[in-house]
Amino acid sequence: MFLKKISIVNYKNIREATLDLSPKMNCFIGHNGEGKTNMLDAVYYMSFCRSAYTTSDANVIRHGEDFFVLDAVYVNDYGDEDSVFCGMKRGSKKHFKRNKKEYKKLSMHLGMIPLIFVSPSDTVIIEGGSEERRRLMDVVISQYDNSYIDALNRYNKALQQRNTLLKTEEGPDIELLSLLEEQMAFYGETIYNKRNDFIAELTPLFQTFYSRISQDKEEVSLGYVSHCQRGPLLDVIRRDRMKDLAVGYSLHGVHRDDLEMLIGGYPIKREGSQGQNKTFVIALKLAQFYFLKRTGSKTTPILLLDDVFDKLDVQRVEQIVKIVAGDEFGQIFLTDTNRDHLDRILSSSSLDYRLFYVDNGDIMPKEVAYV
């Protein structure tokens, strides 16, 4: 699948832009803070019904304006066109339509336009808390397995209700508490099994990409860590119920899962350099791309690469260029402040491409741009 055309109105600092895009490579060049990332975030929004950077839809509306609109035309792997529309006024709910028909639930749209976004903020996957690494798993699995989203929502609802009961001063209703624990265990084990299968398949892909980018200079690995590995989840949850009552929240369950990330056998969070951390994250995201491509709808995902070359040496940049320029990748959106990197990509491949300059939210094709 690829994005053929997109119209943007009042999205962050982009007042208005209508772009005809290449089915292969689309390059956006400009100084920091001009709107390159906002352009990619608009494309991300059309896949996930939300921004990659804020949970509040009101925050994506341009300052001083009352609404935003995103309108796009996609071409699927069979050559058929699909239109996707999103619009929202301040103080109102957003409207999301596919081929002019509004979705009853936004979750019905997830996975229809698979997408992988690689950005500088992805280092939080390594440096941040376990919730960042769980989100990484959840975002990919939810794009090819709708039953996973349902299990995750039901688990989180039971978890929230149990936490509320644990905080009651007069003590919880034990019968209700037991029922919620059963729900957490049932849906939690479903989530665990799907995450475990995902990591088992993702790991060798990830290691292959890291090896290619680093040219075999380091060894890396992933390890999934979950309370479900201690035995039946219901037993694990109930075993420490008294501790949960003492602290007022649930200490055990898949909401505490984590992903162990190692380089040379040691945690990369402690041992990795900036370049190694960035290589780790890029390899992880490229592996997710391959995973999505061969699972679910069998649709080639769109790949967004935001400022990926910063803090990487020339050799690693060249390896990334070789990988993304290959036939196995579909449509790519790439941003950079350095024209040299883009010229290297374009000169090393025969891919169809379009180049855009971004200046204070204005996005101009190369043929009409000024430098």
C-alpha positions in Angstrom: 0.0 0.0 0.0 1.1 3.5 -0.6 -0.1 7.1 0.0 -0.8 8.7 -3.4 -2.0 12.1 -2.2 -2.5 13.9 1.0 -4.2 17.3 1.9 -3.4 18.8 5.2 -5.2 21.8 6.8 -4.2 23.3 10.2 -2.3 20.3 11.4 0.3 21.6 14.0 2.3 24.3 12.1 1.1 23.2 8.7 -1.5 25.7 7.6 -2.3 24.1 4.2 -0.5 21.6 2.0 -1.6 19.3 -0.8 1.0 16.9 -2.0 1.2 14.3 -4.8 3.6 11.7 -3.6 5.9 9.1 -5.0 5.0 5.4 -4.4 8.6 4.8 -3.4 10.7 7.6 -1.8 9.5 11.0 -0.5 12.2 13.2 1.0 11.6 16.2 3.2 14.5 18.6 3.8 14.6 21.7 6.0 16.0 23.1 9.2 15.0 21.9 12.7 11.6 23.1 13.8 10.2 23.9 10.4 7.6 21.1 10.2 9.2 18.0 8.7 8.2 15.9 11.7 4.7 17.3 11.7 4.3 16.2 8.1 5.3 12.6 9.0 3.0 12.8 12.1 0.1 13.7 9.8 0.8 10.5 7.8 1.1 8.5 11.1 -2.3 10.0 12.2 -4.1 8.5 9.2 -2.9 5.0 10.2 -3.5 5.1 14.0 -6.2 7.7 14.3 -4.0 9.7 16.7 -0.7 11.6 16.8 2.5 9.9 17.6 3.4 12.7 20.1 0.2 13.7 22.0 -2.8 11.9 23.3 -5.0 15.0 23.0 -6.4 15.6 19.5 -6.9 19.3 20.3 -3.2 19.7 20.6 -2.6 19.0 16.8 -4.9 21.8 15.7 -2.8 24.8 14.5 -2.6 27.6 17.0 -5.3 30.2 16.5 -7.5 27.8 14.4 -10.7 26.0 15.3 -10.3 22.8 13.3 -7.9 20.5 11.4 -8.5 18.2 8.3 -6.5 15.4 6.9 -7.7 13.9 3.6 -5.7 11.2 1.8 -5.9 8.8 -1.1 -4.2 5.4 -0.8 -3.5 2.7 -3.4 -3.6 -0.8 -2.1 -1.4 -3.7 -3.3 -4.1 -4.6 -5.9 -4.1 -1.2 -7.4 -7.4 -0.1 -5.9 -7.8 3.4 -4.5 -9.1 4.1 -1.0 -9.9 7.5 0.5 -9.4 8.3 4.2 -10.7 11.4 5.8 -10.2 12.8 9.3 -11.5 16.1 10.6 -12.2 17.7 14.0 -13.4 21.0 15.4 -12.3 22.2 18.8 -14.7 20.9 21.5 -16.1 18.2 19.2 -15.3 14.6 18.5 -13.2 13.7 15.5 -14.7 12.1 12.4 -12.8 9.3 10.7 -14.1 8.0 7.3 -12.9 5.4 4.8 -14.4 5.8 1.3 -16.9 8.4 2.7 -18.3 5.9 5.3 -17.6 6.9 9.0 -16.3 4.2 11.3 -18.5 3.1 14.2 -15.3 2.4 16.2 -11.9 3.8 15.4 -10.4 0.4 16.3 -11.9 -0.9 13.1 -9.4 1.3 11.1 -6.3 0.0 12.9 -4.2 -2.3 10.7 -5.9 -1.1 7.5 -2.8 1.1 6.7 0.2 -0.6 8.3 2.9 1.8 9.2 6.3 1.9 11.0 7.6 5.2 12.3 11.3 5.6 13.2 12.1 8.9 15.0 14.7 10.3 17.4 12.3 10.0 20.3 12.4 6.2 19.9 15.4 6.1 22.2 12.8 6.2 25.0 12.2 2.5 24.2 15.7 1.9 25.7 16.0 4.7 28.2 12.4 4.9 29.4 10.3 2.7 31.7 8.7 -0.7 30.9 5.5 0.9 29.6 7.4 2.2 26.6 8.5 -1.3 25.7 5.0 -2.8 26.2 3.7 0.0 23.9 6.2 -1.1 21.3 4.7 -4.6 21.4 1.1 -3.5 21.5 1.4 -1.1 18.6 2.7 -3.8 16.2 0.5 -6.7 17.4 -2.7 -4.5 17.2 -2.0 -3.8 13.5 -2.4 -7.5 12.5 -4.6 -9.0 15.3 -7.9 -7.2 16.2 -8.6 -9.8 19.0 -5.4 -8.5 20.7 -6.9 -5.0 21.0 -10.1 -6.5 22.5 -8.1 -8.5 25.1 -6.0 -5.5 26.0 -9.0 -3.3 26.5 -10.8 -5.9 28.6 -7.7 -6.6 30.7 -7.1 -2.9 31.4 -10.8 -2.4 32.3 -10.6 -5.2 34.9 -7.3 -3.9 36.1 -8.6 -0.4 36.7 -11.7 -1.7 38.5 -9.6 -4.0 40.7 -7.3 -1.1 41.6 -10.3 1.0 42.5 -11.5 -1.8 44.9 -8.1 -2.1 46.4 -8.2 1.5 47.5 -11.6 1.4 49.3 -11.2 2.3 53.0 -13.9 -0.2 54.2 -12.2 -3.1 52.3 -13.1 -4.6 49.0 -16.0 -6.9 48.1 -14.0 -10.1 48.0 -16.5 -11.8 45.6 -16.2 -8.9 43.1 -12.4 -8.8 43.6 -12.2 -12.5 42.7 -14.3 -12.0 39.6 -12.0 -9.2 38.4 -8.9 -11.3 39.1 -10.3 -14.1 36.9 -10.9 -11.6 34.1 -7.4 -10.2 34.5 -5.9 -13.7 34.4 -8.0 -14.9 31.4 -7.3 -11.9 29.2 -3.8 -11.4 30.6 -2.7 -14.9 29.5 -4.1 -14.2 26.0 -2.0 -11.1 25.8 1.0 -12.9 27.1 0.8 -15.7 24.6 0.4 -13.2 21.7 3.3 -11.0 22.9 5.5 -14.1 23.5 4.9 -15.4 20.0 5.6 -12.0 18.5 8.9 -11.6 20.3 10.0 -15.1 19.3 9.4 -14.3 15.7 10.7 -10.7 15.8 14.1 -11.5 17.5 15.9 -13.2 14.6 14.7 -10.5 12.2 15.9 -7.8 14.5 19.3 -9.5 15.0 19.7 -9.8 11.2 19.1 -6.1 10.7 21.4 -5.1 13.5 24.1 -7.3 12.1 23.8 -5.7 8.7 23.8 -2.1 9.9 26.7 -2.7 12.4 28.6 -5.0 10.0 28.7 -7.7 12.7 30.5 -5.4 15.2 28.1 -6.2 18.1 25.8 -9.0 19.2 22.3 -8.1 20.4 19.3 -9.9 21.8 15.8 -9.5 23.1 14.1 -11.3 26.1 10.4 -11.1 27.1 9.9 -10.9 30.8 6.4 -11.5 32.3 4.7 -12.6 35.5 3.0 -15.2 33.4 6.3 -17.1 33.4 5.9 -17.8 37.1 2.9 -20.0 36.6 -0.9 -19.6 36.0 -1.5 -15.9 36.2 -4.6 -16.2 38.5 -2.4 -17.9 41.1 0.3 -15.3 40.7 -2.2 -12.4 41.2 -3.9 -14.0 44.2 -0.7 -15.1 45.9 0.1 -11.5 46.7 -3.4 -10.1 47.2 -2.5 -8.9 50.7 0.5 -6.9 49.4 -1.8 -5.3 46.7 -4.3 -4.3 49.5 -1.5 -2.7 51.4 -0.2 -0.6 48.5 -3.6 0.0 46.9 -2.8 -1.2 43.4 -2.1 -4.4 41.4 1.6 -5.5 41.6 1.3 -8.5 39.3 0.0 -9.0 35.8 0.8 -8.3 32.1 0.7 -4.6 32.8 4.1 -5.1 34.4 5.7 -7.0 31.5 9.0 -5.8 30.1 11.3 -6.4 27.2 15.0 -7.1 28.1 17.4 -5.5 25.6 21.0 -6.7 25.6 24.2 -5.8 23.7 27.1 -8.1 24.2 25.1 -9.9 26.9 24.6 -6.7 29.0 21.7 -4.2 29.2 22.0 -1.7 26.4 20.5 0.9 28.6 23.6 0.8 30.7 26.3 -0.2 28.2 25.2 1.2 24.8 26.7 4.3 23.1 24.4 6.8 21.4 25.3 5.2 18.0 24.6 1.7 19.3 21.3 2.8 20.9 20.2 4.4 17.7 21.3 1.3 15.6 19.4 -0.9 18.1 16.2 1.1 17.7 16.4 1.3 13.9 17.0 -2.4 13.6 14.1 -3.1 15.9 11.8 -0.9 13.8 12.9 -2.4 10.5 12.3 -5.9 11.9 8.8 -4.7 12.9 8.3 -3.6 9.2 9.2 -7.1 7.9 7.0 -8.7 10.5 4.0 -6.6 9.5 4.7 -7.2 5.9 4.5 -11.0 6.2 1.6 -11.2 8.7 -1.9 -10.0 8.9 -3.2 -8.4 5.7 0.1 -9.2 3.8 0.1 -5.5 3.0 3.5 -3.7 2.6 3.7 -1.1 5.4 4.6 2.5 4.9 7.9 3.4 6.4 8.5 6.8 8.1 12.2 7.7 8.8 12.6 10.9 10.8 16.1 12.2 11.1 17.5 8.7 11.4 21.1 9.5 10.4 22.0 11.8 13.4 24.7 10.3 15.7 25.5 7.5 13.3 28.9 7.0 11.6 29.2 7.0 7.8 29.4 3.2 7.6 26.2 2.7 9.5 24.4 5.4 7.4 25.5 3.6 4.2 24.2 0.3 5.4 20.8 1.8 6.3 20.7 3.4 2.9 21.3 0.0 1.2 18.6 -1.7 3.2 15.8 0.9 2.7 16.6 1.3 -1.0 16.0 -2.4 -1.6 13.1 -3.9 -3.4 11.6 -5.4 -0.2 10.6 -2.0 1.0 7.6 -0.1 -0.3 6.8 3.6 0.2 9.3 5.6 2.3 9.0 9.0 3.9 12.4 10.4 4.9 13.4 13.7 6.6 16.8 15.2 7.1 18.5 18.6 7.6 21.5 17.4 5.6 21.1 17.3 1.9 24.2 15.2 1.5 22.4 12.2 3.2 19.5 12.5 0.8 21.8 12.9 -2.2 23.6 9.7 -1.2 20.3 7.8 -1.0 19.1 9.1 -4.3 22.3 8.5 -6.1 22.7 5.0 -4.8 19.4 3.8 -6.1 17.1 4.0 -9.1 14.0 4.4 -7.0 11.4 6.9 -8.1 11.5 9.8 -5.7 10.1 13.3 -4.9 11.9 16.0 -2.9 10.1 18.6 -0.8 11.5 21.6 1.1 9.9 22.5 4.4 10.0 26.1 5.7 7.9 27.3 8.6 5.1 24.8 7.9 5.1 25.4 4.1 5.9 22.3 2.1 7.1 22.9 -1.4 8.0 20.4 -4.2 11.6 20.7 -5.4 10.5 22.3 -8.7 8.8 25.3 -7.0 11.0 25.5 -3.9 13.4 28.2 -3.0 16.6 27.5 -1.0 
